[in-house]
Amino acid sequence: MYPEPLTLLKKDECIELTKKCKITRIECFRFDCELSDKLQPGHGADCHCGLLTISTNLGTSGFGEFVISSGNLKGDFVGWAAVFQRIKGLTLTDGLKYVHQKQEAWGEVRTHLIESALTDLSDKLNHSSAGKKELSFLSDRTYLFEHSGAYISF
């Protein structure tokens, strides 16, 4: 299993930030072939690559990248990603609890994706001045929209 995202924060900081920090927006981009090849060279034609972003009321965002084989994508992409909308408005702690409750129903790929975005978010909250450097195009929304075959936001 993956490390608990909130264990990355010091106890006092964690308590204070999780009380104040609420998830305000969740976006999921499914990339086109060009961007998929850039991020996941050799990913194969039977895979979908993309990015999940979680934004908070504190202005911090966490990112999680995914690769889904077409066989694991039941239904369409929007339906696959729609399960994440339930964590909107929750604190990071409550969001993580909800993810753990849904782990079996969501499966390993979705669970890992949301946990990795929460981990990235927690890391950025803990080290706001020394946050992880992102690839420049991941923060360029115009570029992401131009290279997305599907998008969902809640």
Secondary structure, 3 states (H helix, E strand, C coil): CCCCHHHHCCHHHHHHHHHHCEEEEEEEEEECHHHHHHHCCCCCCCEEEEEEEEEECCCCEEEEEEEEEHHHCCCCHHHHHHHHHHHCCCEHHHHHHHHHHHHHHHHHHHHHHHHHHHHHHHHHHHCHHHCCCCCHHHCCHHHHHHCEEEEEEC
